[in-house]
């Protein structure tokens, strides 16, 4: 894929492993200035030391907006009232924040005179669509960079090795755990390190992410399984 010419890019930055790698990767492959943008939608302590972490990864600066009130009033409450639960069990709090983040990311790009925006979404999920449709709707002149659709990094181990080989610090959370968590106001999501491998089943279940209906269904299924097992042993 032929790379577009970019002078300054605004990256949707979380401070995690992926976006830490992306800062360095953008500078190396696009030879451009990288400005990190973070939206506080209820992550709590996760945003405390982000400015230092962004600069340590090679960014020129980090811009952070507190969007908790807007997220809760304009996104979460309508979501709750509509009963929007994906496949009747997955709460959409994290995904609902993506268009809001992208909206202000575009605003920052315009204010900073950037000619591109970037995100850390994978090339096979829905989040890339949420980000990129918002970018295009609000400012179609901005170039969009999606590193996961371009680079050769395929695992967390690859990402950690990339940072180490380029002399950058590995985020503390990535160095000590093999799971990634995403929190917003009212929701919490967790994924395992091997989540990109379809053949691997996660070893833990985050019950807080289940709807009450899903919990009842899971409980009934467990009861039936125990009853069936008891019948076989009689």
HELIX and SHEET records of a PDB file:
HELIX    1   1 UNK A   17  UNK A   30  1                                  14    
HELIX    2   2 UNK A   44  UNK A   47  5                                   4    
HELIX    3   3 UNK A   50  UNK A   56  1                                   7    
HELIX    4   4 UNK A   68  UNK A   70  1                                   3    
HELIX    5   5 UNK A   71  UNK A   76  3                                   6    
HELIX    6   6 UNK A   77  UNK A   82  1                                   6    
HELIX    7   7 UNK A   93  UNK A  112  1                                  20    
HELIX    8   8 UNK A  127  UNK A  138  1                                  12    
HELIX    9   9 UNK A  147  UNK A  149  5                                   3    
HELIX   10  10 UNK A  156  UNK A  165  1                                  10    
HELIX   11  11 UNK A  172  UNK A  176  1                                   5    
HELIX   12  12 UNK A  207  UNK A  209  5                                   3    
HELIX   13  13 UNK A  212  UNK A  233  1                                  22    
SHEET    1   A 5 UNK A  61  UNK A  66  0                                        
SHEET    2   A 5 UNK A  33  UNK A  40  1                                        
SHEET    3   A 5 UNK A   8  UNK A  12  1                                        
SHEET    4   A 5 UNK A 116  UNK A 119  1                                        
SHEET    5   A 5 UNK A 143  UNK A 146  1                                        
SHEET    1   B 2 UNK A  85  UNK A  86  0                                        
SHEET    2   B 2 UNK A  90  UNK A  91 -1                                        
SHEET    1   C 2 UNK A 179  UNK A 184  0                                        
SHEET    2   C 2 UNK A 187  UNK A 192 -1                                        
END                                                                             
